[in-house]
């Protein structure tokens, strides 16, 4: 049974997509992989075939991102968790407090949506801390997504963690420590991927701690 989460941030959605495909090729069950991407030009069009309709629509409308033409069609958590065709086939749109509209699929979705009640009340930081990450590390990852990045997190058995980390690095994951330092130099006052993160019970992956 997976006993830790390995998490990485990607500059481009295409790199995160490649990471997911590498992980699935390694035999990592897509039920143990999650992807959360900023709803940016680099992210997939959630109206395309193989993607789920909007979830958390009330929150999207409140943020000015809703589509009146999709009223009442909210995606179920089950559709966003991915089906038999692979993780990326289950992508759908969510409105996440503090982050905005994202496209997401995988096990983390249930934490973002309040286990299917329609509202993403917990937010990305809440979802990541609920998965075992400390709050400062989670805040740094959430900020990365808010700024247009894509997060991939994998529930992994300890014996496969190195293999998972290697796949994420090969796909082009960024150094979260360095990026967070740049954000702080610009005035960001949120979480930090510093020494405190070493105490977290999950496998931290974002740069130097591999």
N, C-alpha and C positions, 0 to 999 in steps of 0.2 A: 504494500500500500504506500502511495507517495507520502513522504514525511517532511518535505520542504518545498519551498517555492523558489524558483530561479527566475529573476526578472531582469529585463533589459529594455532600453529605450533606443528607438531608431529615428534618424532624421527624416527618412523617407518611408512612406507606406510600402513602396515596392521592396525595400530591403526587409521590412518586417514580414511581408508576404513570403519572401524567399526563405526567411528564417522558419516560418511555420511549415513551409513545404519541406525543408531540410529535416525538421523535427519529425514530421509524419513519415518521411522516408526512412528515418532511423527506427521507426516502430513505436514512437511515443503516441499513445492513444490521443486522438484529438479531444477527447473528453477531459484530458489533463492539460490542455493548452488554452490560453485565452489571449485575445487581441483587442486592444482599444485604440482607436485612431481618431485624431482630430478630424472633424468633418471639413477638410480643406480640399483644395483642387487636386492634391495628390491622392486623396482617399477615393475609394470606389463609389460609384453612383449607386445609392441604395435602391433606386428604382429599376436597376438593371436586373435581368433574369438571374435567379439564384440568390437574391437578397431578400431579406424580410422587410415588411412595411414598418412604418414608424412606431416606436414604443415611447411611452412617456410623453404623449403628444400634448397634453395640457401644459407641461413645462416648456416644451418647444414653442408653443404658441405664445406663452407668456414672455419668452425671450425673443419673440419676433422671428422665429425660425420655422414655425409650423406651416403646414400646407392644408388649407381648408378643404382641398379635394380629398384628403385622406381621413377626414373626421370619422371616428368610430372604428378604424381599421387596425388599432394598435397590435403590434406583434406580441405574441406570447413569449414568455421566457424560454419555453421549449424550442421555439424556432430559432432563437438567438443562441441557444446552447449548441447548436450544430446537429446535423443529422448524420446519416450514414455516408453521405457524399464527401465528407471532409469538413474541417472546421470553417474554412472560408466560404463554403456554400451557405452557411447560416448567418452571414453578416446582416445586421439590421441597425437602424438608427435609434439612438437614445439621447435624451436631454439630461446632462449630468450637472448638478449644481456645482458652481465654481469652475467648471471646465467648459460648459456649453454643449453644443451638439457634437456627438461622436458616432462613429460606426464601430460596432463591437460584436464579438461572438465568443463563446466559450464559458468556462466554469465561473468566471468572475462576474458575468452578467447578472446572475441571480442576486449578488450582493449589491450591485448598482441599482437594481430595480426594486428592491424590497421584496425579493422572492416572488415577483410576478404581479404585484399589486398595481403596476402601471407607473408609479412615480419613482424616480431615481433619488430617493430621499437620502440614501446613505452617502452618495457621492463617491468619487474615485478614491479619495484618501480613506474614507470609511471602509470601502471594499477591500483595499490593500491591507489596512491594519487588521481587519477582520480575518484576513488570510495569514496573519502572523508577522507582518512587517511593522517596524516601529513608525511612529507618526511623522518624524522628521524625514525619514527616507521616503515614506509614502507621499509626503507633500512635494518632494523634489520630483518624483515620477509624475505626479498629477500636474505640476507646473510644466513639465516637458510636454505632456499631451496638450495642455492648454495653449502652448506656444506652437503647436503644429506637429508635434512628434507622434510616434506610434509606439505603444507599449505592448510587449509580449511577455507573458508570465506563464511558467510551466510548473506544474506540480510534479515533483520528481522524487524517485527513490534515491537515497544517498549514494548508492553505487553507480547511478547514471548521471549524477550532477555534473561531473567533469565533461561528459559527452554532450550534455545539453548546453553547457557554457561554451564549449568549442563551436557548436553549431551556431549559436547566437553571435559569437565573435566573427565567424567566417562570413556571416550574412551582413556584417557592417554595423553592429551595435555601437553606440557612442559612449564616451567616458562621461558618466553622469557626474562624478566628482568635479571634473574640470568645467563642465557645462554649468553646474550649480554655482561654482565660484564666479563665473562670468556673469550670471544673473545677479548675484549679490553685488558685484561691482557696478551693475546698472541700477541698483537700488532695491532689488527684490529682497524681502525680509521673511520669506517663508522658510520651509524646512531645509535641512542640509543633509548631505550624504557624507557625514563625518564619522568620527570614531564611535559615536553612540550607536551607529548602525551595526557595528560589529557585534553588539549584544543581542541583536534580533534573532529569534529562533529559526528564521528562514535563511536560505542561501542568498546573500546579497550579491548582485552582479550588476555593475554599472561602470566599471573601470579598473581600479587597482585591486579590488578584492575578488580575485578569480580563483 
